Amino acid sequence: MNIYGAPAAELKDYTYSKGLEDSGWVWDAETLDPYIADAQKAMPDSKMLSDPMPDAKERADIIAYLSTLRAPAPTVTDDVN
């Protein structure tokens, strides 16, 4: 959820590669397409473990799907029962 449009390497409970941390990327069609196509080529020190996906239509479908997975951030309440 909420990957599309989010800054790369923002989760606090995961150790990202230095390259991704320093990339300044925001996950959108422009950054996701080459990363999904071949993560190692797009980001040579990537920790992404996947086979390259050369089919542009498949990548476009995945990116379109990711763009629909948006949900409001959960709220935390101070109510203790």
Beta strands, then each sheet from edge to edge (+ up, - down):
end
